Amino acid sequence: MANKHAALNALIEPVVTAMGFELWGIELLPQGKHSRLVVYIDSPAGITVDHCADVSRQISAVLDVEDPIPGKYQLEVSSPGLDRPLFELEQFARFKGHVISLRLRAPFEGRRKFKGLLAGVENDEVLLQLDGEEYCFPIDGIEQARIVPQFDA
């Protein structure tokens, strides 16, 4: 699956970058006979629905020619949003001090889901403060991570 993500990233990132956006991440989600390819784009000025539509058309053209995904799939282009997913160590470092939720590929101390304060990154590990303790999770062991939006009352 890592090779598939790398191949998709190699096809999609130049298109997104050429259009003036940052490729935040890619999720390929199998759903029965079909798959869903979600491409997250970002920009300091924000992302509009029109940006997503424009990028979707360009990516779709490249994917139609290269055909990297077997079978049918649905392409979605989206802003990462307030509850943005985190894919790379640099993204975790960028959001140090935020509350995140993460799901591990394999259980740690009997559980796979954790929610706590992102304390930073060290080498290839994400540091999470939870219940007065600090946990280190290797980036390769994290299946999914998202920012938990905090709203001041």
C-alpha positions as CSV (number, residue, x, y, z in Angstrom):
1,M,0.0,0.0,0.0
2,A,2.9,2.3,0.7
3,N,4.1,1.9,-2.9
4,K,0.6,2.7,-4.2
5,H,0.6,6.0,-2.1
6,A,4.1,6.9,-3.4
7,A,3.0,6.3,-7.0
8,L,-0.2,8.4,-6.5
9,N,1.8,11.1,-4.8
10,A,4.3,11.3,-7.6
11,L,1.4,11.7,-10.1
12,I,-0.7,14.2,-8.1
13,E,1.8,16.4,-6.4
14,P,3.2,18.1,-9.5
15,V,-0.3,18.9,-10.7
16,V,-1.4,20.4,-7.4
17,T,1.9,22.4,-7.0
18,A,1.7,23.7,-10.6
19,M,-1.7,25.1,-9.7
20,G,-0.3,27.0,-6.7
21,F,-1.5,24.7,-3.9
22,E,0.1,22.5,-1.4
23,L,-0.7,18.8,-1.5
24,W,-1.6,18.1,2.1
25,G,-2.2,14.4,1.7
26,I,-3.9,11.5,-0.1
27,E,-6.2,8.8,1.3
28,L,-7.0,5.8,-0.8
29,L,-10.0,4.2,0.8
30,P,-11.3,0.8,-0.4
31,Q,-15.0,0.5,-0.3
32,G,-16.2,-2.8,-1.6
33,K,-15.9,-3.0,-5.3
34,H,-15.1,0.7,-5.6
35,S,-12.4,2.8,-4.0
36,R,-12.5,6.4,-2.9
37,L,-9.4,8.6,-3.6
38,V,-9.4,11.7,-1.4
39,V,-6.9,14.4,-2.2
40,Y,-6.4,17.2,0.4
41,I,-5.1,20.5,-0.9
42,D,-4.1,23.6,1.1
43,S,-3.1,27.2,0.6
44,P,-2.3,30.0,3.0
45,A,-5.1,32.0,1.4
46,G,-7.6,29.1,2.0
47,I,-9.4,26.7,-0.3
48,T,-12.6,27.3,-2.1
49,V,-15.1,24.9,-3.8
50,D,-13.9,26.3,-7.1
51,H,-10.3,25.5,-6.3
52,C,-11.3,21.9,-5.5
53,A,-13.2,21.6,-8.7
54,D,-10.3,23.0,-10.8
55,V,-7.8,20.7,-9.2
56,S,-10.1,17.7,-9.5
57,R,-10.4,18.3,-13.3
58,Q,-6.6,18.4,-13.7
59,I,-5.9,15.4,-11.4
60,S,-8.7,13.4,-13.2
61,A,-7.1,14.0,-16.6
62,V,-3.7,12.7,-15.3
63,L,-5.3,9.7,-13.6
64,D,-7.3,8.9,-16.7
65,V,-4.0,8.7,-18.8
66,E,-1.8,7.0,-16.2
67,D,-4.6,4.7,-14.7
68,P,-2.8,3.9,-11.4
69,I,-5.9,2.6,-9.6
70,P,-7.4,-0.7,-10.8
71,G,-11.2,-0.8,-11.0
72,K,-13.6,2.0,-10.3
73,Y,-13.0,4.8,-7.9
74,Q,-14.4,8.1,-6.9
75,L,-12.1,11.1,-6.8
76,E,-12.7,13.8,-4.1
77,V,-10.6,16.9,-3.8
78,S,-11.0,18.7,-0.5
79,S,-9.5,21.2,2.0
80,P,-8.0,19.5,5.0
81,G,-10.5,21.5,7.2
82,L,-10.4,22.2,10.9
83,D,-10.1,18.5,11.8
84,R,-7.3,18.1,9.3
85,P,-5.6,14.7,8.9
86,L,-1.9,14.6,9.6
87,F,0.2,12.4,7.2
88,E,3.9,13.5,7.5
89,L,6.2,14.2,10.4
90,E,6.6,17.8,9.2
91,Q,2.8,18.2,9.6
92,F,2.9,16.8,13.2
93,A,5.7,19.2,14.0
94,R,3.8,22.1,12.5
95,F,0.8,21.4,14.8
96,K,2.7,20.9,18.0
97,G,0.6,22.1,20.9
98,H,-2.7,21.1,19.3
99,V,-4.9,18.3,20.6
100,I,-5.0,15.3,18.2
101,S,-6.6,11.9,17.9
102,L,-4.8,9.0,16.4
103,R,-5.4,5.4,15.6
104,L,-2.5,2.9,15.6
105,R,-2.1,0.1,13.1
106,A,-1.5,-2.3,16.0
107,P,-2.6,-2.1,19.7
108,F,-0.3,-0.4,22.2
109,E,-1.1,-1.3,25.9
110,G,-4.3,-2.9,24.7
111,R,-5.7,0.0,22.7
112,R,-5.4,1.5,19.2
113,K,-7.1,4.9,19.7
114,F,-5.5,7.8,21.6
115,K,-6.3,11.5,22.1
116,G,-4.0,14.0,23.7
117,L,-1.7,17.0,23.3
118,L,0.7,16.8,20.4
119,A,4.1,17.4,22.2
120,G,6.1,17.3,19.0
121,V,8.2,14.9,17.0
122,E,11.5,13.2,17.8
123,N,13.4,11.3,15.1
124,D,10.6,9.2,13.4
125,E,8.2,9.3,16.4
126,V,5.2,11.4,17.3
127,L,5.2,12.5,21.0
128,L,1.7,12.6,22.6
129,Q,0.9,13.8,26.1
130,L,-2.0,12.0,27.6
131,D,-3.1,11.7,31.3
132,G,0.1,13.2,32.6
133,E,2.3,10.8,30.6
134,E,4.2,11.2,27.3
135,Y,3.9,8.5,24.7
136,C,6.1,8.0,21.6
137,F,4.5,6.5,18.6
138,P,6.5,5.6,15.5
139,I,5.1,7.4,12.4
140,D,4.9,4.1,10.6
141,G,2.7,2.7,13.3
142,I,0.1,5.4,13.0
143,E,-2.8,4.5,10.8
144,Q,-4.6,7.8,11.0
145,A,-4.2,11.1,12.9
146,R,-6.4,14.2,13.0
147,I,-6.4,17.6,14.7
148,V,-9.2,17.9,17.2
149,P,-10.7,21.4,16.8
150,Q,-10.8,23.4,20.0
151,F,-13.4,26.1,20.3
152,D,-13.2,28.7,23.0
153,A,-16.6,29.2,24.7
